Each structure stands twice: as C-alpha cells, then as structure tokens.
Amino acid sequence: MQNENEVIDPFNWSYVFAALIVLLAFPLLNAIVGWFVFYL
C-alpha cells in the first residue's frame, strides 16, 4: 500500500516573487540608498 506523501513542487511562487523583487530592487538600489542618506 502506497502512502499518500505530498509531492514537494520544485516551482514555488515565492521564488518568482523574490526574483521580481530583486530584479526591481537592483536598478533602484542607488536611488533608495541615496534617499535614505539624504533624508536620514
């Protein structure tokens, strides 16, 4: 009798969202750091 083990999906949406955040953050990193340095 085979146990019903959950198959772990290698594709996870959190990886997609993390990649999009990283890709958006790197071009804006200079502006974000400059904003923090200017206003703090």
PyMOL commands that set and color helices and strands:
alter all, ss='L'
color gray80, all
select helices_A, chain A and resi 13-39
alter helices_A, ss='H'
color red, helices_A
deselect
rebuild
show_as cartoon
